[in-house]
Amino acid sequence: MSMIVSSIGQGLLWAVLGVALFLTFRILNFPDMTVEGSFPLGASTAVAMIAHGIDPFIATIAAFLVGTIAGLITGLLYTKGKIPILLSGILVMTATLSINLRIMGSANISLLNQKSIFSIKILQHLPKYFDSVFLGLVIIAVITAGLIFFLQTELGQAFIATCYNPNMAQSIGIQTDRMTIMGLMFASGLKGCRSTG
């Protein structure tokens, strides 16, 4: 039973990465290779911060922010630098490898006896392995509700129009480059913060 509950919890936490990949591959129609760089970039940032005694939730926010920076760079390479889609993601992915080592200061950091996002009191009162299920459900619910709300706004509709018909979007005055960069930043941020769970 514990293996089933643990698997469900892990699946829910990995669903965050699935949402991020859905944004880039399905909605943006952008085969984004940045995930190979933003995921470990977020992890190395969070690990370095947690090892220095910083709260895991602040480390998760920092992981989201560095992920957005990776997405921003990919978006700028593609939209402003006119570098092909795959190559811009690969360039950022390759660059983050050395950045990760620089952030951590060594090849690996031990997190034994360190706090994690599972250390909050509410989760400690739950039965074993149900903490990841509860946290995963909450995170997925918040992200899904946020995306549904965002996609119904004027900016969200401009984002959808950019993705499905960029020529029409440009003809009605939508800045498609800005929408692409925004989508890549948010998706890469989700990929970065998922690495802390």
C-alpha positions in Angstrom: 0.0 0.0 0.0 2.8 2.4 0.9 4.4 1.9 -2.5 1.1 2.8 -4.3 0.6 5.9 -2.2 4.2 7.0 -2.7 3.9 6.4 -6.5 0.8 8.5 -6.6 2.5 11.3 -4.7 5.5 11.3 -6.9 3.3 11.3 -10.0 1.4 14.3 -8.8 4.6 16.2 -8.1 6.0 15.2 -11.5 2.7 16.5 -13.1 4.1 20.0 -12.6 6.8 19.2 -15.1 4.1 17.7 -17.3 2.1 21.0 -17.2 5.3 22.9 -18.1 6.0 20.6 -21.1 2.4 20.9 -22.2 2.8 24.7 -22.3 5.9 24.6 -24.5 5.2 21.6 -26.7 1.4 21.8 -27.2 0.3 25.4 -26.7 3.5 27.2 -27.8 4.3 24.5 -30.4 7.9 25.0 -29.3 10.1 21.9 -29.0 11.9 23.3 -25.9 15.2 21.7 -25.0 15.7 24.2 -22.1 14.0 21.7 -19.8 17.3 19.8 -19.7 19.0 22.9 -18.3 16.3 24.7 -16.3 15.4 21.6 -14.3 18.9 21.0 -12.9 19.5 24.8 -12.7 16.5 25.1 -10.3 17.7 22.1 -8.4 21.2 23.3 -7.9 20.0 26.7 -6.9 17.6 25.3 -4.3 20.1 22.8 -3.0 22.8 25.4 -2.5 20.3 27.7 -0.7 19.0 24.9 1.5 22.5 23.8 2.4 23.2 27.3 3.5 20.2 27.3 5.9 17.7 29.2 3.7 14.0 28.2 4.0 13.0 25.6 1.4 10.0 27.7 0.3 12.3 30.6 -0.5 14.6 28.2 -2.2 11.7 27.0 -4.3 10.8 30.5 -5.3 14.5 31.2 -6.2 14.5 28.0 -8.3 11.4 29.3 -10.2 13.1 32.6 -10.8 16.3 31.1 -12.2 14.2 28.8 -14.3 12.4 31.9 -15.8 15.8 33.4 -16.6 16.8 30.3 -18.5 13.4 30.5 -20.4 14.1 34.2 -21.0 17.5 33.5 -22.6 16.0 30.8 -24.8 13.2 33.1 -25.9 15.6 35.9 -26.7 17.9 33.7 -28.6 15.0 32.4 -30.7 13.0 35.7 -31.2 15.7 38.3 -31.3 18.8 36.3 -32.3 16.9 34.4 -34.9 18.5 31.1 -33.8 16.5 28.0 -34.7 14.1 26.7 -32.0 16.0 23.5 -31.1 19.4 25.1 -31.2 18.4 27.9 -28.9 17.2 25.4 -26.3 20.4 23.3 -26.7 22.6 26.4 -26.3 20.9 27.3 -23.0 20.9 23.7 -21.8 24.7 23.4 -22.5 25.4 26.7 -20.8 23.5 25.8 -17.6 25.8 22.8 -17.0 28.7 24.9 -16.0 26.5 27.4 -14.3 25.1 24.6 -12.1 28.6 23.6 -10.9 29.4 27.3 -10.2 26.2 27.7 -8.1 26.8 24.6 -6.1 30.5 25.0 -5.7 31.1 21.3 -6.0 29.8 18.3 -7.9 27.4 17.3 -5.2 25.9 18.6 -1.9 24.5 16.5 0.9 21.0 17.3 2.1 20.9 14.9 4.9 19.3 16.4 8.1 18.2 19.5 6.1 14.7 20.9 6.0 12.6 20.3 2.8 9.2 21.5 1.6 7.8 18.4 3.4 9.0 19.7 6.7 5.9 21.9 7.4 3.8 20.9 10.4 0.6 20.2 8.4 2.3 17.6 6.3 4.0 15.9 9.3 0.6 15.1 10.8 -0.5 13.1 7.8 0.1 9.3 7.5 3.4 8.2 6.0 3.7 9.0 2.2 0.5 11.0 2.2 2.5 14.2 2.5 3.6 14.1 -1.2 0.0 13.2 -2.3 -1.5 16.2 -0.4 1.2 18.6 -1.5 1.0 17.4 -5.1 -2.8 17.9 -5.2 -2.5 21.4 -3.7 0.3 22.4 -6.2 -1.5 21.0 -9.2 -4.8 22.6 -8.2 -3.2 26.0 -7.8 -1.3 25.8 -11.1 -4.3 24.5 -13.0 -6.7 27.2 -11.5 -4.1 29.8 -12.3 -3.7 28.7 -15.9 -7.4 28.5 -16.4 -7.9 32.0 -15.0 -4.9 33.4 -17.0 -6.0 31.9 -20.3 -9.4 33.6 -20.0 -7.9 37.0 -19.6 -7.1 39.3 -22.5 -3.4 38.6 -22.2 -4.1 34.8 -22.1 -6.2 35.0 -25.2 -3.4 36.9 -26.9 -1.1 34.1 -25.8 -3.3 31.5 -27.3 -3.7 33.4 -30.6 0.1 33.7 -30.8 0.5 30.0 -30.4 -2.2 28.8 -32.8 -2.0 31.5 -35.6 1.0 33.8 -35.2 0.4 35.5 -38.6 -3.2 36.5 -37.6 -2.0 37.5 -34.1 0.6 39.9 -35.6 -1.9 41.4 -38.0 -4.2 42.4 -35.1 -1.3 44.0 -33.2 -0.2 41.2 -30.8 3.5 41.2 -30.1 4.1 37.5 -30.8 7.8 37.6 -29.8 6.8 38.9 -26.3 4.1 36.2 -25.9 6.6 33.5 -26.9 9.2 34.7 -24.4 6.5 35.0 -21.7 5.4 31.4 -22.3 8.9 30.1 -22.3 9.7 32.0 -19.1 6.7 30.6 -17.2 7.2 27.0 -18.4 10.9 27.1 -17.6 10.1 28.5 -14.2 7.8 25.6 -13.5 10.5 23.2 -14.6 13.0 24.9 -12.3 10.7 24.9 -9.2 9.6 21.3 -9.8 13.2 20.2 -9.2 12.8 21.1 -5.5 10.0 18.7 -4.7 
